[in-house]
């Protein structure tokens, strides 16, 4: 069969998730190998390789500083986890100068 590799980059904090290591242990038997974004996470899971986050340098390049984007708190992301969780993050800093 095909080699199945898990690139385990997400964090699953308690109490909303079972925990990062617990999620890894629940799904690790479905894969042949594992890659983690940090040495610490790899060591906690006791196996795998480390490959820190990377970007495509042809697509993502340093840009000129733009004063219009200079804010204390900026939300950059998506609604991948749903409205309830996204709103919890946004509303927790709404009075601290959040810009979306």
C-alpha positions in Angstrom: 0.0 0.0 0.0 0.9 3.7 0.0 2.9 5.3 2.7 0.7 7.4 4.9 2.4 10.3 6.7 0.7 12.5 9.3 2.0 16.1 9.5 0.7 16.9 12.9 0.6 20.7 13.3 -2.6 21.6 15.1 -3.0 22.1 18.8 -6.0 20.5 20.6 -6.2 22.3 24.0 -8.2 21.0 26.8 -11.0 21.2 27.8 -12.5 21.8 24.3 -10.4 19.0 22.8 -8.9 15.9 24.5 -5.4 17.4 24.3 -2.7 17.4 21.6 -0.8 14.3 22.7 -4.1 12.5 23.3 -5.3 13.3 19.7 -2.0 12.1 18.3 -2.3 8.8 20.3 -5.9 8.4 19.0 -4.9 8.7 15.3 -1.3 7.5 15.1 -2.1 3.9 14.2 -3.6 5.2 10.9 -0.2 6.3 9.7 3.2 4.9 8.9 5.3 8.0 9.9 4.8 11.3 11.6 6.2 14.9 11.1 5.9 17.6 13.7 6.5 21.4 13.6 8.6 21.4 16.7 11.1 19.3 18.5 9.2 19.5 21.8 6.0 18.1 20.3 7.9 15.4 18.5 9.6 14.4 21.8 6.2 14.4 23.7 4.8 12.0 21.0 8.0 9.9 21.2 8.5 9.4 17.5 8.7 11.1 14.1 10.6 13.8 12.3 10.7 17.6 12.8 9.9 20.0 10.0 9.2 23.6 11.2 6.6 25.6 9.4 7.7 26.8 6.0 6.4 28.9 3.2 6.7 29.0 -0.5 9.1 31.9 -1.0 7.9 32.3 -4.6 4.5 33.1 -3.3 5.1 34.8 0.1 7.7 37.5 0.1 8.6 40.4 2.5 6.5 43.4 1.6 6.9 47.1 2.2 5.8 48.4 5.6 2.3 50.0 5.3 1.2 52.3 8.1 -2.4 51.4 7.5 -1.7 47.9 8.7 0.1 48.9 11.9 -2.2 47.9 14.8 -1.7 46.4 18.3 -3.8 43.3 17.6 -4.7 41.9 14.1 -6.7 38.8 13.4 -5.4 36.9 10.4 -7.1 33.6 9.8 -10.2 31.9 8.9 -13.3 30.4 10.5 -12.2 26.8 10.1 -13.2 25.8 13.7 -16.6 27.4 13.5 -18.3 30.5 14.8 -18.3 29.5 18.5 -14.6 29.1 18.8 -13.7 32.0 16.4 -16.0 34.3 18.3 -14.5 33.2 21.6 -11.0 34.4 20.4 -12.3 37.6 18.8 -14.5 38.7 21.7 -11.8 38.0 24.2 -9.8 40.9 22.8 -12.5 43.1 21.3 -11.8 46.0 23.8 -8.1 45.9 23.3 -7.9 47.4 19.8 -8.5 44.3 17.6 -8.6 44.9 13.9 -10.0 42.3 11.5 
